[in-house]
Amino acid sequence: SGLSWEPRSRAVEQVHLRCTEGSLEWMYPARALRVLLEPNVASAQHSTVCIKPASDFQGASIYVERAGQLHLVLSEAEGARPQHVSCFSSQSPQGVALFLQASPQRDISRRTASFQYKLLSNQSAAGPDFKKMALVEAMCRPCDNMELLMAICSSDFVVKGSIRNVSHDSENHMSQVDVSVQKVYRQKNRIFQQEERGGEWRGPIRTLLQCKVKKGGGDFLFTGNEHFGEAWLGCAPRFKDFMLVYQAARERGANPCEF
């Protein structure tokens, strides 16, 4: 909290965040805060850090430090956009440094500048915007057999279901697939939930608009990973096609994990 700082001090508070995923909440922002994202993993210097401001973000602007220069990421004047995710490549072992500059305030009313952050491995080129961050998962192409087999082992969620509806958001370059779920094999968090009325299991999965997802009949095996509490589509074969691939691999002893 900015209220805990010495009123006459001009020092910049420093915060070191060493987890691969987490959040920061700065209440009553005052002066400035330097946030060092230093994940304590061997691959940190070859990774990408993404941040997502809270929908009620206010009281400060966020900058990223690059070669001693500050580059604006989000100004308070813009207002926080719920879908606004920014990603930065970590070029050095020191990780990524963010600079939060408090906005001048005329009163003592409560403001909170908060954001979530997450470390992504550089499986693909994650760039400075949400579209490229999403490409880490959504490659808009069918997965090959080995990718399918690995997806059930390593994905944050694995569910069997059918597509109820597909909606498109051209402004944020995203599509949302509403899934009617028959079976949840795995989920990291409670994205897929049982409705109170009727007891049906449902959940939303996001993907890129450029993937041109359409509503199709039949059952699918939906897999993918979570980013900032949202499910992002990875491999999604028809269930019967996946079972043929899995059974053949199991007979050869080539399945990387049990399904």
N, C-alpha and C positions, 0 to 999 in steps of 0.2 A: 504494500500500500504506500502511495505517495505521502500519506499523512504521517508516516513514521520517520520521515527524513528531517534532518536539521534544516530549519527555514533558511538560514543564511548560507548553507553549503552549496557550492556550485559543482560538486563532484557528480560524475555519472555513475549510477549504480550498475554493477555488472552481475549478470546471472548466467550460470553455466548449467545447461541441460544436457544430460549424458544418456538419456533413454532414446531408443529408436522411434518412440511414439509417445505423444503426451500433449499437454496443453499448458498455457500460461495465462494467468488472469492478473491484470494490473489495475487495481482499484485506485480511484482518485489520482489519476496520472499527474505527476509533477516533474518538471525539468526533463530528464532523459533517462532511458534505460538501454543498456547494451546487452543483448542476449546472444550468447555463444552456444550454438547447437553443435555439440561435440559428442556424437554417439560413440560409446566405448566399444567399438567393434573394429576388427582388423581391416574390413573393407570400406571403412568410412570415407577415405579419401577418393574412392571411386564410386561414390553414390550421389543421389539427388535428394535434397530436402524439400518438402512441399509444406506450405502453411495455408490454413483456411481460417480467416477471421470470423468471429461470431457474428450472428445476424444483428446484434445490438452493439457492435463495436463502436466506441466513441471515446473522445478525449485525447487522441494521439494520432500520429501518422507513423507508418512503418517504412523504413529504408533498409536496403541491403548494402553491405560494404563490399566493394570490389576494388582491389588494388589501391586501398586508401581513400577511395571516393564513395560517397553515398548516393544511391540511386533509389528514387521514390518507388515504392511498391503499392502503397495504399494511403491516400490522404483522407483525413476525417471529412473533408468537404465532399468527397465522393459518396460518403455513406457506405456502410458495409453491404456488399452484395453477397447473399447466402451462397451462391455458386462460385464466387471468386476465389480460385485456388491459384497460388503462385508457387513455382518450383525453381530451385537454384541448384546448379551443380556444385558439389564440394570439390574444389580443385586442390585443396591442401589438407594435410593431416589435422590442421586446426579447426576444420569444419566450416560452418557458415556463421557469419556474424550479422545479426539484425540490430538496427538502431531504432528505438521507439522514441519519438520526440513528442512530448506533451503539448497539447494546444493551450494557448492562454485562456484562463477561465476567470469569469467575473464573479462567480459565486462558489459556494462549497458543495453544491449539489453532487450527488454520486454519479460518476461516470466510470465505465469499466472498459478497458482495452484488453480484449482477450482473443486468443487464437489457438487452434490446434496445429500440431506439426507432426510430420511423419517422414521417416527415412525410407526411400525407395532404392532398391538395387538397380544398377544401370543395365538391365536386360535389354532395354531399347533406349533411344534418345529421348529423355524427358527434358522438355524445354521450359521456357518461361511462362507457359500458360496451361490452363486446365486441359485443353484438348490434347496436348502432347503428353501431359501427365497420365491421362486416361489411356493413351496408347500402350502404356506398360502392360495393360491387361487386354484391351480391346484392339485386336489387330485386323479385324474385318476379314478374316479368312478362316476356312475350316481347319481344324486341328488335325494333324496326322495321327496315326494309331498310337505311337509312343507318347505324344503329347496328351492324348485322351487318357491313357493309362496313368500317366504321371499326374494329371489333373485331379483324379479322385484321391490321390495320396496327399497332395500338397495344397489344395485349394482351401480357402476360408469357409466356403460353403459348397455343399453337394446336395442337390435336391432333384427329385423326380416330379415332373408336373407338366401342365399344358399352358399355352398362352391364352390369357383371357382378353388382353387388349394391349395395343402398342400406341403410345402417344409420343409426339415429336416436339422438341423445344428448339426452334431454329436459332433463337437469340443466344442460348448457351451451348449450341452445337451438340445436344444430347438427345437420346431417345430413351424412353422408359418402357420396359416390358413388365406388365402386371401378370404374375404367375399364379395359377391355381395349383397348389402343391398336394401331391398324393403321398409323398414320403420325404422326410428330412433325414438324410444320412449324416449330415454334419452341418453345423453353422457356428461361427465364432461368437456372434452376438444374436440378439433376438430380432433379426430382420424379418424372418418368416414366422408369422404368428397365427394362432387359431382365432377366428372371429367368434365373438360372444354369441351372435345370432347364427344359427345354422352349424356352427362348429367347423366351418371350412378353413383350411390353412391357406394363407395367401402371403404374397410379398412382392415388392418392386425390385427389379434389376435394371441397372443403367448400362448404356453403351453409347458409342459415338453415333451422331446423326449420319455421318458419312458411311456407316456400316449398312444403312438402308434396311434395317430390320423390319420384317413384315409379319403379320399374324398368320400362323400356319396351324393346321390341325395335327392331332396326334400327341403322343407323349415324348418329352425330351428329358435329357439329363443335363440340368443346368449346373455349371461350375464357375468359379471365379473367386475374386478376392475382394475384401472390404477396404475402402478408403474413406476415412472420416465418417464412419458410421453408415456408409452406403455400399450396397452390393454392386460390383462391376463385373460384367459378363466376361468369362474366359471361353472355355470350350462348351459347346451346347449341342451335342449330337442327338439325333433321334434315339430314343431309349433302346429300341430293338437293334439298331445298328451298333450301339455301344456294347450291348450284351454279346453280340457275335464276336466283336473284337476282344472283349474280356475273356470269354470262354476259350477262344483259340489260344490266347496268351497263357491262360491258366493251364491248359493241357500241355503246353510246351515248358511250363515252369518259368515263363518270362513276365509274369505279372509282378510289378514292383511292390504292390501291397494288396491285401485282401479287400474285396468289395462285398 
